[in-house]
Amino acid sequence: MTTDSLTRFLAALDPEHRDAIGTRPREEQERLAAAWERELEADDELDTLDELSPAAAEAEAARRVLDRETG
């Protein structure tokens, strides 16, 4: 995992979640960032959203990953 993926994942989070994830161990942050990358690659709906707004697609993928983590 590159630092770039983690940086992009953290940037896609809302400020409250970004702060919370930022306090977690690096390995956990990287695991979540990898799940986020997989979500972006696998979901066709996000592909359509990405064409309209890449930032919105990344934020939606981040939200989904966090929902799975807490839910």
MOGI-V727403 format. One line per field, one symbol per residue. ss: DSSP state (@ for helix, = for strand, . for the rest). phi: phi as a letter, one per 20 degrees, with the letter a starting at -180 (. if undefined). burial: # if it has 24 or more other ideal C-beta (glycine too) atoms within 12 Angstrom, else .. A space follows every 10 residues. Layout:
BEGIN
ss: ???
phi: ???
burial: ???
END
This chain:
BEGIN
ss: ..@@@@@@@@ @@..@@@@@@ @@...@@@@@ @@@@@@@@@@ @@.@@@@@@@ @@.@@@@@@@ @@@@@@@@@@ .
phi: .efgffffff ffffgffgff ffefggffgf ffffffffff feefffffff febgffffff ffgffffffe d
burial: ....##.### .##...#... #.......#. .##.###.## .....#.... ......#### ######.... .
END
